[in-house]
Amino acid sequence: MKKKKIPDNCSVETKLVRGGRLQSDAGETSEALFLNSSFSYETAEDGEKRFSGEIEGFKYGRYSHPNLAMLEERLSLMEGAEACVVTGSGMSAMFAALMCQLKTGDHVVASSVLFSSCNYIITQILPRFGISYTLVETGDTEGWKQAITAKTACVFIETPANPTLELVDIAFVSSLCEANNACLIVDNVFATPLLQSPLKLGADVVMYSTTKHLDGQGRTLGGAVLGNKKFIDETLLPFVRHTGPHMSQFNAWLLLKSLETLHLRIERHCQNAEKIAAALDGHQAISRLIYPGLPSHPQYEIAKKQMSGGGAIIAFEIKGGKKSAFKFMNSLKIIDISNNLGNAKSIITHPASTTHASLGAENLKKIGISDSLLRLSVGIENADDLIRDILGALAAI
Ligand SMILES: *Cc1c(COP(=O)(O)O)cnc(C)c1O
């Protein structure tokens, strides 16, 4: 197999189409799908040398594989990271990024608004192994300073946060991590790699659920962890290779195809989201509109500093509580009711009763997820069609 190299100075669009490509002797123009779990060697000596690392080459699907290798290289080029590991889901990526480096007695700090499964891992699973945690509100500067201490091994933040779109100042938290020798992990799902580069802002590790915009068409589950070569090779890979949360070859191949259009899709997602946010701004049926691209966002200054666009997710509160929220959802004619996000198809979610229901009423209240809150994942359909759908459903309540 031949590596089709591209010049280092290529921009991200070119990297998303061509980065990491391996070509077989057949000379295929589209990346091939290799549906195999293992590899054979010319000689016994060849096998021995591959295992000792004396010569490079694939050994076994759980260790490395052409489709995974292509995707990992393409994602690394996209993110400007030294290395990447892809996994079977966003949650396995998150769990591996933490668990590969934590041990009993360690302390973890995280933002208080998190995707519910990330919250579950930090507050329910890690404590079973003697790993303590502190949750900090996104904008609580003093809180972050007090929580991150020499005892802190990892800090996990999600910005914008799911579903309230609160922001964490990555450069600020990174400076606290650096001073305390803690590893900063950023869940960059909501911002997407094209709007925010956590590694450039000082993060040590960035993770994705590729299930969202990276696939972008609602077909596969997947995850990715990106960081420097030392962390990936010496800390993450031994954990992943022995515990086996790897991505399937088919999903890796599908994601290679998805990435070719990522820049086009994100551009359209964001244009549509901006138009919809503008159309909803000041609407009489809406009591609160949250979009990082609007100056009315409480942390707009942070958005301007670390994001190059407002993103593809809008949250809003509807007057009249859960009853009105459900009536609105049921009146939509185009937009799907679902709990997923980052899809070509626009999706509306009621987090309090679905994605975040497991947090319980008290926690939901604490982190500002009310019964009136809706999360809109804006797709790539025609913006005017979507606006007509939304305004029509608002008129129906
Ligand atoms: C969806 C999501 C995850 C989990 O990803 P899966 O692929 O569903 O496992 C983690 N973080 C955020 C912010 C998400 O939206």
Ligand as a Chemical Component Dictionary entry (heavy atoms), coordinates in Angstrom:
data_LIG
# 
_chem_comp.id                   LIG 
_chem_comp.type                 NON-POLYMER 
_chem_comp.pdbx_formal_charge   0 
_chem_comp.three_letter_code    LIG 
# 
loop_
_chem_comp_atom.comp_id 
_chem_comp_atom.atom_id 
_chem_comp_atom.alt_atom_id 
_chem_comp_atom.type_symbol 
_chem_comp_atom.charge 
_chem_comp_atom.model_Cartn_x 
_chem_comp_atom.model_Cartn_y 
_chem_comp_atom.model_Cartn_z 
_chem_comp_atom.pdbx_ordinal 
LIG C1 C1 C 0 -23.319 12.901 21.564 1  
LIG C2 C2 C 0 -22.319 13.487 22.434 2  
LIG C3 C3 C 0 -21.381 12.671 23.107 3  
LIG C4 C4 C 0 -21.440 11.146 23.039 4  
LIG O1 O1 O 0 -21.236 10.639 21.768 5  
LIG P1 P1 P 0 -21.801 9.218  21.251 6  
LIG O2 O2 O 0 -21.216 9.091  19.893 7  
LIG O3 O3 O 0 -23.276 9.302  21.284 8  
LIG O4 O4 O 0 -21.285 8.178  22.185 9  
LIG C5 C5 C 0 -20.428 13.287 23.892 10 
LIG N1 N1 N 0 -20.382 14.632 24.018 11 
LIG C6 C6 C 0 -21.273 15.444 23.395 12 
LIG C7 C7 C 0 -21.164 16.910 23.580 13 
LIG C8 C8 C 0 -22.257 14.899 22.591 14 
LIG O5 O5 O 0 -23.143 15.708 22.000 15 
# 
loop_
_chem_comp_bond.comp_id 
_chem_comp_bond.atom_id_1 
_chem_comp_bond.atom_id_2 
_chem_comp_bond.value_order 
_chem_comp_bond.pdbx_ordinal 
LIG C1 C2 SING 1  
LIG C2 C3 SING 2  
LIG C2 C8 DOUB 3  
LIG C3 C4 SING 4  
LIG C3 C5 DOUB 5  
LIG C4 O1 SING 6  
LIG O1 P1 SING 7  
LIG P1 O2 DOUB 8  
LIG P1 O3 SING 9  
LIG P1 O4 SING 10 
LIG C5 N1 SING 11 
LIG N1 C6 DOUB 12 
LIG C6 C7 SING 13 
LIG C6 C8 SING 14 
LIG C8 O5 SING 15 
# 
